[in-house]
Amino acid sequence: MGRLASLALGFCAIVACTGPTFTNLTASLDACRSEPGMSWQSLPPMVDRAALIARGTVVRLGSIDIAGTPVRTIALRPAEVVKGTAGAEITIIEYRCHFFDVREGDEWIAFLSPYATSFSPPYVPVQTTAVAGAYVTLGGPESTFAVRGGTLAKTGSLDEMPAQVMKAYEGKPAAELLRDIRAIRPVDGDVRDLFARFGWAPRATLYVGELTLPSAIGFQNVGMLAPGTPTKVLHNFDEFAKVSAEAGLDFRPYAGRPSELIQILLERDWDGAGRFPPLGHAVLVDRHIVGAWVHIAPQGDLYPITQRDAALAAPAHDPPTPSPTPNRYPQGVNMTRDHGLAATSSLAVKTPTLGGGQTQDRALILPIVEALDVTLPTQPVPVLSGGQPMVVLIWAEDRYFTLEYWADLDLLVNRNFGYAVHPPRRAIQLLEAIR
């Protein structure tokens, strides 16, 4: 399943949670994961996330050692810097798995983030002189455009990557992408300014992503644990909104609207040592900040942005033991309609024997969506022990869903919404056929 699987499990907005174990970069290398692991749906969040956007020429391919692993580096000589600042040469760290089809003389437009501040738990950047001042791409070939004869092309394989932005611009003039980038006013600076006004010391941008805010009813029923958050404490949107409202930013009136979530580190950068820094969150609608709060690790407590002193003084303690998610659909569920599966664009399956595969072929996806378009009685998720389920990862617009199929019980489980169903046999047969 490769990168889509790691991406879906790592993207925690709405449905998933980051693991609690802290490891060094070698874990990321072993997973062949391009950092930060993202899937870009549109251009503005890419502009907001990147610390540096540059057009330049590849002048040298090299290699450095990180934690005992040889890693390829790409030296880019910038001809134009569209965002940020750069010296005469930019060093890009690629990782052990070569994502790029690259050679000296290639021309690129790259969206980049400093290596040292591009990681969130469980990944920890290895700090050595070899990586000082180096950058990583925002998701490998999804955020790095080759320019060939003035026309945009992909820089590597896009297999198992949604890559909407790359696919939208592939084959178009490079001048069009550059013009569109320049037309976007980055809002990450607005977020930093907001936190600075309340005494916080803004540091690196950790995450930028798109999400659709839940409906007014959904604010109490839909939880979110965004990917930079190092604890498994799930808060619902109503909790976020109430804390945000204490600083005069109540974003409940924007229920159901497309939005952008930006996370920034506060007070210090993350180097893998000690307590994870305070994490500032901002919700933006139509490029304007409508909500903001601070997350304190490891306990997962939320604070208004106006309460810096209290947040920083909060002693560290273990997060509460999570209780099972209650069944959100006790009256039954139509998975296709209730979860918007008609918008599914990518789907991955991992069987207990590590078989399965991933597809973006709508001809394969639509029959599965249609088979699940039926109202099914639900039950709470039972205690499941022994054996391994078939895991289904679904990517639909700005949402990721993780489902488990336990063949011995004939149960399809959605832990995030607290229910299990006996699925239509046709749906399971189609999922098992994905290769």
Protein Blocks (a to p, Z undefined) as FASTA:
>chain_A
ZZmlmmmmmmmghjaccdfbdcdfklmmmnopacdddddfbfklmmmmpmbdcddddfbd
cdddeehiacdddddddfbdfedcddfbdcddebjbdfbdcdehiacddddddfklmccc
fbdcdddfklgoiacdehijmlcccdeehiacdfbdfehilklmmmmmgopafklmmmmm
mmpccfklmmmmmmmmnopacdddfbdcddddddfklmmmpccddfklcbfcdcdfklmm
mmmmmnopafklmgoiacddddddehiacehiajaddddddddeehiafbdcddddfkop
acdfklmmlmmmpccdddddddddddfblnopafklmnopmmpcbdcdddfkopacddfb
fklmmmmmmmmmccdddddddddeehjdddddddehjaccdddddfklopacdfknopac
dddfklmmmmmmpZZ
